[in-house]
């Protein structure tokens, strides 16, 4: 019996997708839930899982093809995996047979009820390399094993395998090299020249769909909005003292680390409540005031920048915000971010400080009207009550759409954020 593999239903905001790669070729055996292909949209990479065991019969759309919802991708022969395995030559079959210990560990793990904790891409990587997932330390949410955890585990195994033969090799006596004979160059001999420099190579690589989308959105924002950036600086002494005092008890109580981002999200929300125009957007000739606070948090990934949304952040606790941001970061590393995670948003925070940026002018994530840029925390001498003290300072940058946000509102918004961070108790008391 044959089964057709088709493009999953894409959201309304996504018109099509590009087949990035096929992980199975015609004749390959397939296991249920194994990832067959990667589809890249302008927001995320989608996996196409196998609905059942079988053998790949044919591929209807090769890698690089642009496809739409419901389009035929491939055909598999259901239940033919065992026949294909039997037909394999004995030598090849023996070469592909993993060690009994690895098979036993993988089967034991597959029988566990929490096998669903592995994403399809992670499960495929584990099975292809015949690994014991229980031996891999997970860095994801609730200790889940991520793709980067498996890659790091494989790298360590390769390093150990490379070191072991070198350590076991017997030491060999090395005779001292004879002193080089002193040679006097001929008077008319040409001087020895450095080797000629190789030709300057160039490499042309097509942009990914995500990179194309990022480029288009950045150009669109600068072309359609009157962008302006205002700056201020904030003393984070109080925030650092709070984190140092409560970080251990906070992590024990909530299972999440108390980071800086939750303080900035909460401070931004309190400032947005006082200056609602910063939380608004332009729709034609209308200004749309959003009476909710869906805060985007920019996350850098290998594929490019993503901005997942913390929805209704105003009613969430510090712990809930930290857990949600940590979950987004883990899914971004795994490449398992859902489209729903990236849609919407009324205001965005971006932290270039994690890369060492001291100051920048971030670009607004249209159709939003403003974005708050965080930067590196650096001790600087500050005058405090007549004394010069070293303080942990951060420059803040607010880029905003000057069409609807006046300079007065932008500056006062930044001052409000600064005040809430320098005295976090004001956020609790809402004063």
Rosetta blueprint (number, residue, H / E / L):
1 X L
2 X E
3 X E
4 X E
5 X E
6 X E
7 X L
8 X L
9 X L
10 X L
11 X L
12 X L
13 X L
14 X L
15 X L
16 X L
17 X E
18 X E
19 X E
20 X E
21 X E
22 X E
23 X L
24 X L
25 X L
26 X L
27 X L
28 X L
29 X E
30 X E
31 X L
32 X L
33 X L
34 X L
35 X E
36 X E
37 X E
38 X E
39 X E
40 X E
41 X L
42 X L
43 X L
44 X L
45 X E
46 X E
47 X E
48 X E
49 X E
50 X L
51 X L
52 X L
53 X L
54 X E
55 X E
56 X E
57 X E
58 X E
59 X E
60 X L
61 X L
62 X L
63 X L
64 X L
65 X L
66 X E
67 X E
68 X L
69 X L
70 X L
71 X L
72 X E
73 X E
74 X E
75 X E
76 X E
77 X E
78 X E
79 X L
80 X L
81 X H
82 X H
83 X H
84 X H
85 X H
86 X H
87 X L
88 X L
89 X L
90 X H
91 X H
92 X H
93 X H
94 X H
95 X H
96 X H
97 X L
98 X L
99 X L
100 X H
101 X H
102 X H
103 X H
104 X H
105 X H
106 X H
107 X H
108 X H
109 X H
110 X H
111 X L
112 X L
113 X L
114 X L
115 X H
116 X H
117 X H
118 X L
119 X L
120 X H
121 X H
122 X H
123 X H
124 X H
125 X H
126 X H
127 X H
128 X H
129 X L
130 X L
131 X L
132 X L
133 X H
134 X H
135 X H
136 X L
137 X L
138 X L
139 X L
140 X L
141 X H
142 X H
143 X H
144 X L
145 X L
146 X L
147 X H
148 X H
149 X H
150 X H
151 X H
152 X H
153 X H
154 X H
155 X H
156 X H
157 X H
158 X H
159 X H
160 X H
161 X H
162 X H
163 X H
164 X H
165 X H
166 X H
167 X H
168 X H
169 X L
170 X L
171 X L
172 X L
173 X L
174 X L
175 X L
176 X L
177 X L
178 X L
179 X L
180 X L
181 X L
182 X L
183 X L
184 X L
185 X L
186 X L
187 X L
188 X L
189 X L
190 X L
191 X L
192 X L
193 X L
194 X L
195 X L
196 X L
197 X L
198 X L
199 X L
200 X L
201 X L
202 X L
203 X L
204 X L
205 X L
206 X L
207 X L
208 X L
209 X H
210 X H
211 X H
212 X H
213 X H
214 X H
215 X H
216 X H
217 X H
218 X H
219 X H
220 X H
221 X H
222 X H
223 X H
224 X H
225 X L
226 X L
227 X E
228 X E
229 X E
230 X E
231 X E
232 X E
233 X E
234 X E
235 X E
236 X L
237 X H
238 X H
239 X H
240 X H
241 X H
242 X H
243 X H
244 X H
245 X H
246 X H
247 X H
248 X H
249 X H
250 X H
251 X H
252 X H
253 X H
254 X H
255 X L
256 X L
257 X L
258 X L
259 X L
260 X L
261 X H
262 X H
263 X H
264 X H
265 X H
266 X H
267 X H
268 X H
269 X H
270 X H
271 X H
272 X H
273 X H
274 X H
275 X L
276 X H
277 X H
278 X H
279 X H
280 X L
281 X E
282 X E
283 X E
284 X L
285 X L
286 X E
287 X E
288 X E
289 X L
290 X L
291 X L
292 X L
293 X L
294 X L
295 X E
296 X E
297 X E
298 X E
299 X E
300 X E
301 X L
302 X L
303 X L
304 X L
305 X E
306 X E
307 X E
308 X E
309 X E
310 X E
311 X L
312 X L
313 X H
314 X H
315 X H
316 X L
317 X L
318 X H
319 X H
320 X H
321 X H
322 X H
323 X H
324 X H
325 X H
326 X H
327 X H
328 X H
329 X H
330 X H
331 X H
332 X H
333 X H
334 X H
335 X L
336 X L
337 X L
338 X L
339 X H
340 X H
341 X H
342 X H
343 X L
344 X L
345 X L
346 X L
347 X E
348 X E
349 X E
350 X E
351 X E
352 X H
353 X H
354 X H
355 X H
356 X L
357 X L
358 X L
359 X L
360 X L
361 X L
362 X L
363 X L
364 X L
365 X L
366 X L
367 X L
368 X E
369 X L
370 X E
371 X E
372 X E
373 X E
374 X E
375 X L
376 X L
377 X L
378 X E
379 X E
380 X E
381 X E
382 X E
383 X E
384 X E
385 X L
386 X L
387 X E
388 X E
389 X E
390 X E
391 X E
392 X E
393 X E
394 X E
395 X E
396 X E
397 X E
398 X E
399 X E
400 X E
401 X E
402 X L
403 X L
404 X L
405 X L
406 X L
407 X H
408 X H
409 X H
410 X H
411 X H
412 X H
413 X H
414 X H
415 X H
416 X H
417 X H
418 X H
419 X H
420 X H
421 X H
422 X H
423 X L
424 X L
425 X H
426 X H
427 X H
428 X H
429 X H
430 X L
431 X L
